[in-house]
Amino acid sequence: MIEVHTPSTWELCRCCQNKADVRYEFYFGNHGYSLPMCIKCVAKLHEITAKMAERNPVTQVKPTTKLELAKQIIKENKSRADCGIFNTVNIVGDPMSSLYDDGELQVDICEYYGYFEVFGLSEEEFAELEKFYDECEVE
Ligand SMILES: [Zn+2]
């Protein structure tokens, strides 16, 4: 759930400390986050996200199924994102970078908050991936 509000006049951009133009409020499970930002920094975040996605090489693995591939990617990257795994739509304002995307499976990471977003799996597959994630040891 994402709500965009007009910020209070005194609020400053979380990134550059100039006056905030927008305020994002969103919820992850029981956690609510609020992110005042200026328009410039929102644009910059999108730019950085795109660059990071370019720089991250696609994980080279040849698994048998999408689920196995997702597990592999999660295992390799869990140390950078041990705060959760979601299959919900991207959160506006969070700098996401793509770890993998072949059009059928997409795994994104938010290094700022330390979580994954995974798209393309069935509910059953995602449930198994969540279990795998919870049990996966951080290397
Ligand atoms: Zn700013």
Residues whose N, C-alpha, C, O or C-beta is under 5 A from the ligand:
A	BS01	ZN	C13 C15 C16 Q17 C38 C41
